[in-house]
Amino acid sequence: MTTGVFAMVLAAAVLHAAWNALVKVNADRLVMIAIMMMSQVAVALLVVPFVAFPTPESWPYIWASTALNTAYCVFLINAYRYGDLSHVYPISRGSAPLIVAVISVAVVGETLSRQAGLAVVVIALGIMSLALTRGAEGFRDPRALLYALGTGVFIAGYTVVDGLGARLAESAHSYTFWVHLFNGIPITLLALYLRRGQVFVSLRNTWKVGVLGGALSLLAYWIVIWAMTQAPLAMVSAVRETSMVFAVLFGVFVLKERLDLARVASTAITLIGTVMLKTSK
């Protein structure tokens, strides 16, 4: 991975942490995510007339990505329902790079050097160890852990699908906006069904934050899709998930959360893995 691509994916990780912080402070995460996705659909509608039409080979990947992203959102919301965010999110985001690495090597046929493979493992362990910084009480209900792991599977699924789809589409920009034209529709419909009249009340109160979160999320997604056309899927996935480090920093300096020694250790492990990945051949 070149220095330029590495820097861009790190920037995407910062953006990813920022929009997750916006979701975290919102009481109704389903409505917040729906507002974000509605804003992304609106942007996509404006942009798709000006980008290339995806190749026929990429359309199955666009539909698969829509299905996987919908499943991801459903599993994530249910994981939060049964477990704490500080336990659920690191497990879901940390497990994804490991799954992507296995799929990209065993199925896609990409290769990783020994150091790069070890770096992916170190990053994943560093991220997942954040779930243990407040003890195991966040997983009193086993459904929380199962939904968190399921979320990780779907993150890995849409990561691989999007990487391959963007390569086949011959334009990362085209693929990104066409995917987002469809991605937001299922979750928006789900929110309208589950929240019914509450959606429009929440929309009046949070639409500005939702639109901002949607813009940050779309930009981060766009960068990552482009990066996966330039570098191995596993490496891009692992660097993107260092967003957890930035999420910790946002939590400490913006949300005034407590920073303890365990969190410092988890962050240090993740950063060591990131340096190993950048210096790998």
ZADO-1210 file (C-alpha; in nm, 4 decimals, padded with zeros to 6 digits):
<atoms>
<atom x="00.0000" y="00.0000" z="00.0000" code="MET" pos="1"/>
<atom x="00.1470" y="00.3334" z="-00.1050" code="THR" pos="2"/>
<atom x="00.1838" y="00.6211" z="00.1396" code="THR" pos="3"/>
<atom x="-00.0826" y="00.8201" z="-00.0432" code="GLY" pos="4"/>
<atom x="-00.3425" y="00.5421" z="-00.0247" code="VAL" pos="5"/>
<atom x="-00.2518" y="00.4738" z="00.3396" code="PHE" pos="6"/>
<atom x="-00.3005" y="00.8422" z="00.4279" code="ALA" pos="7"/>
<atom x="-00.6355" y="00.8566" z="00.2485" code="MET" pos="8"/>
<atom x="-00.7668" y="00.5483" z="00.4310" code="VAL" pos="9"/>
<atom x="-00.6536" y="00.6965" z="00.7635" code="LEU" pos="10"/>
<atom x="-00.8501" y="01.0106" z="00.6735" code="ALA" pos="11"/>
<atom x="-01.1511" y="00.7879" z="00.6033" code="ALA" pos="12"/>
<atom x="-01.1029" y="00.6305" z="00.9468" code="ALA" pos="13"/>
<atom x="-01.1210" y="00.9759" z="01.1083" code="VAL" pos="14"/>
<atom x="-01.4412" y="01.0543" z="00.9170" code="LEU" pos="15"/>
<atom x="-01.5841" y="00.7148" z="01.0152" code="HIS" pos="16"/>
<atom x="-01.5151" y="00.7814" z="01.3823" code="ALA" pos="17"/>
<atom x="-01.6725" y="01.1267" z="01.3543" code="ALA" pos="18"/>
<atom x="-02.0063" y="01.0073" z="01.2143" code="TRP" pos="19"/>
<atom x="-02.0186" y="00.7231" z="01.4663" code="ASN" pos="20"/>
<atom x="-01.9737" y="00.9775" z="01.7450" code="ALA" pos="21"/>
<atom x="-02.2762" y="01.1654" z="01.6058" code="LEU" pos="22"/>
<atom x="-02.4794" y="00.8428" z="01.6064" code="VAL" pos="23"/>
<atom x="-02.3618" y="00.7551" z="01.9561" code="LYS" pos="24"/>
<atom x="-02.4961" y="01.0757" z="02.1148" code="VAL" pos="25"/>
<atom x="-02.8353" y="01.0365" z="01.9450" code="ASN" pos="26"/>
<atom x="-03.1020" y="00.8552" z="02.1447" code="ALA" pos="27"/>
<atom x="-03.2762" y="00.6884" z="01.8483" code="ASP" pos="28"/>
<atom x="-02.9971" y="00.5354" z="01.6423" code="ARG" pos="29"/>
<atom x="-03.2313" y="00.3721" z="01.3894" code="LEU" pos="30"/>
<atom x="-03.3862" y="00.7078" z="01.2956" code="VAL" pos="31"/>
<atom x="-03.0444" y="00.8747" z="01.2944" code="MET" pos="32"/>
<atom x="-02.9035" y="00.6129" z="01.0571" code="ILE" pos="33"/>
<atom x="-03.2148" y="00.6413" z="00.8385" code="ALA" pos="34"/>
<atom x="-03.1708" y="01.0209" z="00.8134" code="ILE" pos="35"/>
<atom x="-02.8051" y="00.9715" z="00.7207" code="MET" pos="36"/>
<atom x="-02.8957" y="00.7239" z="00.4503" code="MET" pos="37"/>
<atom x="-03.1782" y="00.9386" z="00.3128" code="MET" pos="38"/>
<atom x="-02.9308" y="01.2246" z="00.2727" code="SER" pos="39"/>
<atom x="-02.6902" y="00.9894" z="00.0938" code="GLN" pos="40"/>
<atom x="-02.9646" y="00.8801" z="-00.1459" code="VAL" pos="41"/>
<atom x="-03.0364" y="01.2479" z="-00.2191" code="ALA" pos="42"/>
<atom x="-02.6682" y="01.3165" z="-00.2933" code="VAL" pos="43"/>
<atom x="-02.6460" y="01.0060" z="-00.5112" code="ALA" pos="44"/>
<atom x="-02.9502" y="01.1187" z="-00.7114" code="LEU" pos="45"/>
<atom x="-02.7729" y="01.4454" z="-00.7860" code="LEU" pos="46"/>
<atom x="-02.4396" y="01.2851" z="-00.8774" code="VAL" pos="47"/>
<atom x="-02.5248" y="00.9695" z="-01.0777" code="VAL" pos="48"/>
<atom x="-02.6182" y="01.1616" z="-01.3969" code="PRO" pos="49"/>
<atom x="-02.2600" y="01.2889" z="-01.4068" code="PHE" pos="50"/>
<atom x="-02.0687" y="00.9636" z="-01.3451" code="VAL" pos="51"/>
<atom x="-02.0205" y="00.6634" z="-01.5684" code="ALA" pos="52"/>
<atom x="-02.2828" y="00.3907" z="-01.5710" code="PHE" pos="53"/>
<atom x="-02.1439" y="00.0812" z="-01.3930" code="PRO" pos="54"/>
<atom x="-02.0459" y="-00.2106" z="-01.6123" code="THR" pos="55"/>
<atom x="-02.2956" y="-00.4998" z="-01.6355" code="PRO" pos="56"/>
<atom x="-02.0501" y="-00.7236" z="-01.4443" code="GLU" pos="57"/>
<atom x="-02.0652" y="-00.4937" z="-01.1400" code="SER" pos="58"/>
<atom x="-02.4441" y="-00.4871" z="-01.0942" code="TRP" pos="59"/>
<atom x="-02.4695" y="-00.8166" z="-00.8998" code="PRO" pos="60"/>
<atom x="-02.2178" y="-00.6667" z="-00.6569" code="TYR" pos="61"/>
<atom x="-02.4252" y="-00.3481" z="-00.6216" code="ILE" pos="62"/>
<atom x="-02.7358" y="-00.5505" z="-00.5319" code="TRP" pos="63"/>
<atom x="-02.5365" y="-00.7749" z="-00.2972" code="ALA" pos="64"/>
<atom x="-02.3848" y="-00.4696" z="-00.1283" code="SER" pos="65"/>
<atom x="-02.7320" y="-00.3232" z="-00.0712" code="THR" pos="66"/>
<atom x="-02.8502" y="-00.6473" z="00.0912" code="ALA" pos="67"/>
<atom x="-02.5363" y="-00.6820" z="00.3064" code="LEU" pos="68"/>
<atom x="-02.5461" y="-00.3173" z="00.4204" code="ASN" pos="69"/>
<atom x="-02.9112" y="-00.3563" z="00.5207" code="THR" pos="70"/>
<atom x="-02.8323" y="-00.6709" z="00.7181" code="ALA" pos="71"/>
<atom x="-02.5374" y="-00.4918" z="00.8793" code="TYR" pos="72"/>
<atom x="-02.7600" y="-00.2068" z="01.0008" code="CYS" pos="73"/>
<atom x="-03.0241" y="-00.4481" z="01.1348" code="VAL" pos="74"/>
<atom x="-02.7659" y="-00.6566" z="01.3210" code="PHE" pos="75"/>
<atom x="-02.5883" y="-00.3491" z="01.4587" code="LEU" pos="76"/>
<atom x="-02.9108" y="-00.1985" z="01.5926" code="ILE" pos="77"/>
<atom x="-03.0016" y="-00.5304" z="01.7569" code="ASN" pos="78"/>
<atom x="-02.6520" y="-00.5614" z="01.9027" code="ALA" pos="79"/>
<atom x="-02.6987" y="-00.2202" z="02.0670" code="TYR" pos="80"/>
<atom x="-03.0373" y="-00.3364" z="02.1897" code="ARG" pos="81"/>
<atom x="-02.8855" y="-00.6225" z="02.3902" code="TYR" pos="82"/>
<atom x="-02.5375" y="-00.4877" z="02.4710" code="GLY" pos="83"/>
<atom x="-02.3439" y="-00.1700" z="02.5405" code="ASP" pos="84"/>
<atom x="-02.1928" y="00.0270" z="02.2517" code="LEU" pos="85"/>
<atom x="-01.8492" y="00.0177" z="02.4176" code="SER" pos="86"/>
<atom x="-01.8588" y="-00.3642" z="02.4078" code="HIS" pos="87"/>
<atom x="-02.0515" y="-00.4324" z="02.0876" code="VAL" pos="88"/>
<atom x="-01.8810" y="-00.1952" z="01.8460" code="TYR" pos="89"/>
<atom x="-01.5174" y="-00.3053" z="01.8993" code="PRO" pos="90"/>
<atom x="-01.6138" y="-00.6709" z="01.8516" code="ILE" pos="91"/>
<atom x="-01.8031" y="-00.6020" z="01.5287" code="SER" pos="92"/>
<atom x="-01.5390" y="-00.3707" z="01.3800" code="ARG" pos="93"/>
<atom x="-01.2413" y="-00.5720" z="01.5065" code="GLY" pos="94"/>
<atom x="-01.3597" y="-00.9073" z="01.3745" code="SER" pos="95"/>
<atom x="-01.4245" y="-00.7708" z="01.0239" code="ALA" pos="96"/>
<atom x="-01.0582" y="-00.7291" z="00.9118" code="PRO" pos="97"/>
<atom x="-00.9800" y="-01.0884" z="01.0112" code="LEU" pos="98"/>
<atom x="-01.2737" y="-01.2186" z="00.8079" code="ILE" pos="99"/>
<atom x="-01.1823" y="-00.9967" z="00.5120" code="VAL" pos="100"/>
<atom x="-00.8221" y="-01.1233" z="00.5262" code="ALA" pos="101"/>
<atom x="-00.9338" y="-01.4885" z="00.5178" code="VAL" pos="102"/>
<atom x="-01.1776" y="-01.4301" z="00.2298" code="ILE" pos="103"/>
<atom x="-00.9389" y="-01.2124" z="00.0271" code="SER" pos="104"/>
<atom x="-00.6604" y="-01.4713" z="00.0492" code="VAL" pos="105"/>
<atom x="-00.8605" y="-01.7959" z="00.0342" code="ALA" pos="106"/>
<atom x="-01.1323" y="-01.6929" z="-00.2129" code="VAL" pos="107"/>
<atom x="-01.0231" y="-01.3802" z="-00.4015" code="VAL" pos="108"/>
<atom x="-00.6629" y="-01.4965" z="-00.4364" code="GLY" pos="109"/>
<atom x="-00.4867" y="-01.1891" z="-00.3023" code="GLU" pos="110"/>
<atom x="-00.1562" y="-01.2319" z="-00.1248" code="THR" pos="111"/>
<atom x="-00.0291" y="-01.0809" z="00.2000" code="LEU" pos="112"/>
<atom x="00.3265" y="-01.0847" z="00.3258" code="SER" pos="113"/>
<atom x="00.3883" y="-01.2451" z="00.6636" code="ARG" pos="114"/>
<atom x="00.4300" y="-00.9045" z="00.8276" code="GLN" pos="115"/>
<atom x="00.1137" y="-00.7663" z="00.6651" code="ALA" pos="116"/>
<atom x="-00.0873" y="-01.0693" z="00.7765" code="GLY" pos="117"/>
<atom x="00.0460" y="-01.0391" z="01.1317" code="LEU" pos="118"/>
<atom x="-00.0291" y="-00.6654" z="01.1290" code="ALA" pos="119"/>
<atom x="-00.3935" y="-00.7323" z="01.0366" code="VAL" pos="120"/>
<atom x="-00.4213" y="-00.9734" z="01.3313" code="VAL" pos="121"/>
<atom x="-00.2592" y="-00.7238" z="01.5719" code="VAL" pos="122"/>
<atom x="-00.4920" y="-00.4427" z="01.4592" code="ILE" pos="123"/>
<atom x="-00.7969" y="-00.6669" z="01.4961" code="ALA" pos="124"/>
<atom x="-00.6930" y="-00.7821" z="01.8440" code="LEU" pos="125"/>
<atom x="-00.6183" y="-00.4248" z="01.9498" code="GLY" pos="126"/>
<atom x="-00.9630" y="-00.3109" z="01.8378" code="ILE" pos="127"/>
<atom x="-01.1484" y="-00.6050" z="01.9926" code="MET" pos="128"/>
<atom x="-00.9604" y="-00.5664" z="02.3212" code="SER" pos="129"/>
<atom x="-01.1389" y="-00.2315" z="02.3624" code="LEU" pos="130"/>
<atom x="-01.4504" y="-00.4359" z="02.4375" code="ALA" pos="131"/>
<atom x="-01.2818" y="-00.5708" z="02.7516" code="LEU" pos="132"/>
<atom x="-01.1725" y="-00.2357" z="02.8930" code="THR" pos="133"/>
<atom x="-01.4911" y="-00.2141" z="03.0975" code="ARG" pos="134"/>
<atom x="-01.5111" y="-00.5801" z="03.1886" code="GLY" pos="135"/>
<atom x="-01.7396" y="-00.8481" z="03.0486" code="ALA" pos="136"/>
<atom x="-02.0635" y="-00.7169" z="03.1972" code="GLU" pos="137"/>
<atom x="-02.1659" y="-00.5685" z="02.8630" code="GLY" pos="138"/>
<atom x="-02.2231" y="-00.9220" z="02.7329" code="PHE" pos="139"/>
<atom x="-02.4523" y="-01.0447" z="03.0073" code="ARG" pos="140"/>
<atom x="-02.6970" y="-01.1325" z="02.7319" code="ASP" pos="141"/>
<atom x="-02.5296" y="-01.3717" z="02.4828" code="PRO" pos="142"/>
<atom x="-02.7398" y="-01.2215" z="02.2050" code="ARG" pos="143"/>
<atom x="-02.5254" y="-00.9085" z="02.2248" code="ALA" pos="144"/>
<atom x="-02.2100" y="-01.1040" z="02.1386" code="LEU" pos="145"/>
<atom x="-02.3846" y="-01.3026" z="01.8651" code="LEU" pos="146"/>
<atom x="-02.5261" y="-00.9899" z="01.7031" code="TYR" pos="147"/>
<atom x="-02.1874" y="-00.8160" z="01.7337" code="ALA" pos="148"/>
<atom x="-02.0112" y="-01.1047" z="01.5583" code="LEU" pos="149"/>
<atom x="-02.2884" y="-01.1189" z="01.2986" code="GLY" pos="150"/>
<atom x="-02.2383" y="-00.7476" z="01.2376" code="THR" pos="151"/>
<atom x="-01.8677" y="-00.8150" z="01.1808" code="GLY" pos="152"/>
<atom x="-01.9528" y="-01.0839" z="00.9258" code="VAL" pos="153"/>
<atom x="-02.1736" y="-00.8443" z="00.7299" code="PHE" pos="154"/>
<atom x="-01.9117" y="-00.5663" z="00.7463" code="ILE" pos="155"/>
<atom x="-01.6596" y="-00.8101" z="00.6009" code="ALA" pos="156"/>
<atom x="-01.9144" y="-00.9208" z="00.3415" code="GLY" pos="157"/>
<atom x="-01.9915" y="-00.5766" z="00.2031" code="TYR" pos="158"/>
<atom x="-01.6220" y="-00.4806" z="00.2212" code="THR" pos="159"/>
<atom x="-01.5195" y="-00.7689" z="-00.0062" code="VAL" pos="160"/>
<atom x="-01.8218" y="-00.7250" z="-00.2347" code="VAL" pos="161"/>
<atom x="-01.7628" y="-00.3500" z="-00.2708" code="ASP" pos="162"/>
<atom x="-01.3914" y="-00.3942" z="-00.3378" code="GLY" pos="163"/>
<atom x="-01.4535" y="-00.6477" z="-00.6133" code="LEU" pos="164"/>
<atom x="-01.7538" y="-00.4589" z="-00.7494" code="GLY" pos="165"/>
<atom x="-01.5638" y="-00.1308" z="-00.7770" code="ALA" pos="166"/>
<atom x="-01.2842" y="-00.3053" z="-00.9654" code="ARG" pos="167"/>
<atom x="-01.5343" y="-00.4529" z="-01.2104" code="LEU" pos="168"/>
<atom x="-01.7216" y="-00.1224" z="-01.2448" code="ALA" pos="169"/>
<atom x="-01.3982" y="00.0359" z="-01.3719" code="GLU" pos="170"/>
<atom x="-01.4755" y="00.3482" z="-01.1680" code="SER" pos="171"/>
<atom x="-01.4719" y="00.3690" z="-00.7901" code="ALA" pos="172"/>
<atom x="-01.6649" y="00.6969" z="-00.8077" code="HIS" pos="173"/>
<atom x="-01.9413" y="00.5509" z="-01.0230" code="SER" pos="174"/>
<atom x="-01.9731" y="00.2415" z="-00.8058" code="TYR" pos="175"/>
<atom x="-01.9856" y="00.4436" z="-00.4823" code="THR" pos="176"/>
<atom x="-02.2734" y="00.6675" z="-00.5856" code="PHE" pos="177"/>
<atom x="-02.4769" y="00.3968" z="-00.7575" code="TRP" pos="178"/>
<atom x="-02.4467" y="00.1789" z="-00.4462" code="VAL" pos="179"/>
<atom x="-02.5599" y="00.4661" z="-00.2257" code="HIS" pos="180"/>
<atom x="-02.8547" y="00.5329" z="-00.4531" code="LEU" pos="181"/>
<atom x="-02.9997" y="00.2003" z="-00.3362" code="PHE" pos="182"/>
<atom x="-02.8341" y="00.1384" z="00.0025" code="ASN" pos="183"/>
<atom x="-03.0439" y="00.3842" z="00.1987" code="GLY" pos="184"/>
<atom x="-03.3866" y="00.2746" z="00.0768" code="ILE" pos="185"/>
<atom x="-03.4363" y="-00.0491" z="00.2815" code="PRO" pos="186"/>
<atom x="-03.3277" y="00.1065" z="00.6136" code="ILE" pos="187"/>
<atom x="-03.5404" y="00.4157" z="00.5518" code="THR" pos="188"/>
<atom x="-03.8450" y="00.1964" z="00.4878" code="LEU" pos="189"/>
<atom x="-03.7636" y="-00.0098" z="00.7980" code="LEU" pos="190"/>
<atom x="-03.7392" y="00.3037" z="01.0128" code="ALA" pos="191"/>
<atom x="-04.0708" y="00.4332" z="00.8768" code="LEU" pos="192"/>
<atom x="-04.2334" y="00.1000" z="00.9618" code="TYR" pos="193"/>
<atom x="-04.0842" y="00.0503" z="01.3081" code="LEU" pos="194"/>
<atom x="-04.1044" y="00.4115" z="01.4267" code="ARG" pos="195"/>
<atom x="-04.4074" y="00.5215" z="01.2251" code="ARG" pos="196"/>
<atom x="-04.5103" y="00.8674" z="01.3510" code="GLY" pos="197"/>
<atom x="-04.1913" y="00.9104" z="01.5555" code="GLN" pos="198"/>
<atom x="-03.9728" y="00.9410" z="01.2479" code="VAL" pos="199"/>
<atom x="-04.0997" y="01.2845" z="01.1481" code="PHE" pos="200"/>
<atom x="-04.0712" y="01.4148" z="01.5049" code="VAL" pos="201"/>
<atom x="-03.7102" y="01.2961" z="01.5202" code="SER" pos="202"/>
<atom x="-03.6489" y="01.4306" z="01.1714" code="LEU" pos="203"/>
<atom x="-03.7359" y="01.7838" z="01.2809" code="ARG" pos="204"/>
<atom x="-03.5013" y="01.7593" z="01.5794" code="ASN" pos="205"/>
<atom x="-03.2000" y="01.5834" z="01.4282" code="THR" pos="206"/>
<atom x="-03.2039" y="01.6353" z="01.0511" code="TRP" pos="207"/>
<atom x="-02.9041" y="01.8717" z="01.0522" code="LYS" pos="208"/>
<atom x="-02.6892" y="01.6289" z="01.2504" code="VAL" pos="209"/>
<atom x="-02.8174" y="01.3421" z="01.0362" code="GLY" pos="210"/>
<atom x="-02.7271" y="01.5163" z="00.7125" code="VAL" pos="211"/>
<atom x="-02.3802" y="01.5976" z="00.8483" code="LEU" pos="212"/>
<atom x="-02.3328" y="01.2354" z="00.9549" code="GLY" pos="213"/>
<atom x="-02.4509" y="01.1167" z="00.6147" code="GLY" pos="214"/>
<atom x="-02.2028" y="01.3437" z="00.4372" code="ALA" pos="215"/>
<atom x="-01.9127" y="01.2233" z="00.6541" code="LEU" pos="216"/>
<atom x="-02.0139" y="00.8608" z="00.6066" code="SER" pos="217"/>
<atom x="-02.0462" y="00.8958" z="00.2289" code="LEU" pos="218"/>
<atom x="-01.7062" y="01.0636" z="00.1986" code="LEU" pos="219"/>
<atom x="-01.5414" y="00.7943" z="00.4126" code="ALA" pos="220"/>
<atom x="-01.7085" y="00.5193" z="00.2072" code="TYR" pos="221"/>
<atom x="-01.6007" y="00.6841" z="-00.1190" code="TRP" pos="222"/>
<atom x="-01.2375" y="00.6947" z="-00.0069" code="ILE" pos="223"/>
<atom x="-01.2381" y="00.3310" z="00.1036" code="VAL" pos="224"/>
<atom x="-01.3987" y="00.2092" z="-00.2206" code="ILE" pos="225"/>
<atom x="-01.1333" y="00.3948" z="-00.4188" code="TRP" pos="226"/>
<atom x="-00.8561" y="00.2584" z="-00.1964" code="ALA" pos="227"/>
<atom x="-00.9708" y="-00.0998" z="-00.2551" code="MET" pos="228"/>
<atom x="-00.9108" y="-00.0505" z="-00.6264" code="THR" pos="229"/>
<atom x="-00.5525" y="00.0492" z="-00.5437" code="GLN" pos="230"/>
<atom x="-00.4497" y="-00.1914" z="-00.2633" code="ALA" pos="231"/>
<atom x="-00.5344" y="-00.5369" z="-00.1201" code="PRO" pos="232"/>
<atom x="-00.8766" y="-00.5619" z="00.0453" code="LEU" pos="233"/>
<atom x="-00.7430" y="-00.6905" z="00.3777" code="ALA" pos="234"/>
<atom x="-00.4953" y="-00.4057" z="00.4170" code="MET" pos="235"/>
<atom x="-00.7543" y="-00.1377" z="00.3392" code="VAL" pos="236"/>
<atom x="-01.0055" y="-00.2993" z="00.5749" code="SER" pos="237"/>
<atom x="-00.7562" y="-00.3160" z="00.8616" code="ALA" pos="238"/>
<atom x="-00.6477" y="00.0478" z="00.8263" code="VAL" pos="239"/>
<atom x="-01.0092" y="00.1643" z="00.8009" code="ARG" pos="240"/>
<atom x="-01.0960" y="-00.0062" z="01.1293" code="GLU" pos="241"/>
<atom x="-00.8342" y="00.2011" z="01.3097" code="THR" pos="242"/>
<atom x="-01.1284" y="00.4409" z="01.3247" code="SER" pos="243"/>
<atom x="-01.1765" y="00.2878" z="01.6701" code="MET" pos="244"/>
<atom x="-00.8615" y="00.4699" z="01.7839" code="VAL" pos="245"/>
<atom x="-01.0046" y="00.7994" z="01.6638" code="PHE" pos="246"/>
<atom x="-01.3402" y="00.7087" z="01.8200" code="ALA" pos="247"/>
<atom x="-01.1637" y="00.6729" z="02.1566" code="VAL" pos="248"/>
<atom x="-01.0012" y="01.0143" z="02.1069" code="LEU" pos="249"/>
<atom x="-01.3358" y="01.1715" z="02.0137" code="PHE" pos="250"/>
<atom x="-01.4884" y="01.0093" z="02.3211" code="GLY" pos="251"/>
<atom x="-01.2191" y="01.1437" z="02.5543" code="VAL" pos="252"/>
<atom x="-01.1714" y="01.4951" z="02.4160" code="PHE" pos="253"/>
<atom x="-01.5190" y="01.5725" z="02.2781" code="VAL" pos="254"/>
<atom x="-01.7633" y="01.3574" z="02.4754" code="LEU" pos="255"/>
<atom x="-01.5526" y="01.3764" z="02.7958" code="LYS" pos="256"/>
<atom x="-01.5415" y="01.0000" z="02.8441" code="GLU" pos="257"/>
<atom x="-01.2976" y="00.8426" z="03.0881" code="ARG" pos="258"/>
<atom x="-00.9583" y="00.7270" z="02.9553" code="LEU" pos="259"/>
<atom x="-00.8126" y="00.4425" z="03.1594" code="ASP" pos="260"/>
<atom x="-00.4947" y="00.2370" z="03.1291" code="LEU" pos="261"/>
<atom x="-00.6754" y="-00.0508" z="02.9559" code="ALA" pos="262"/>
<atom x="-00.7974" y="00.1781" z="02.6779" code="ARG" pos="263"/>
<atom x="-00.4500" y="00.3227" z="02.6365" code="VAL" pos="264"/>
<atom x="-00.3093" y="-00.0307" z="02.6029" code="ALA" pos="265"/>
<atom x="-00.5738" y="-00.1295" z="02.3445" code="SER" pos="266"/>
<atom x="-00.5064" y="00.1857" z="02.1446" code="THR" pos="267"/>
<atom x="-00.1304" y="00.1253" z="02.1602" code="ALA" pos="268"/>
<atom x="-00.1723" y="-00.2320" z="02.0277" code="ILE" pos="269"/>
<atom x="-00.3838" y="-00.1036" z="01.7383" code="THR" pos="270"/>
<atom x="-00.1292" y="00.1652" z="01.6533" code="LEU" pos="271"/>
<atom x="00.1578" y="-00.0878" z="01.6626" code="ILE" pos="272"/>
<atom x="-00.0356" y="-00.3034" z="01.4160" code="GLY" pos="273"/>
<atom x="-00.0956" y="-00.0001" z="01.1930" code="THR" pos="274"/>
<atom x="00.2759" y="00.0833" z="01.1839" code="VAL" pos="275"/>
<atom x="00.3550" y="-00.2827" z="01.1062" code="MET" pos="276"/>
<atom x="00.1065" y="-00.2734" z="00.8197" code="LEU" pos="277"/>
<atom x="00.2454" y="00.0483" z="00.6749" code="LYS" pos="278"/>
<atom x="00.6045" y="-00.0804" z="00.6842" code="THR" pos="279"/>
<atom x="00.5181" y="-00.4245" z="00.5422" code="SER" pos="280"/>
<atom x="00.6241" y="-00.5171" z="00.1908" code="LYS" pos="281"/>
</atoms>
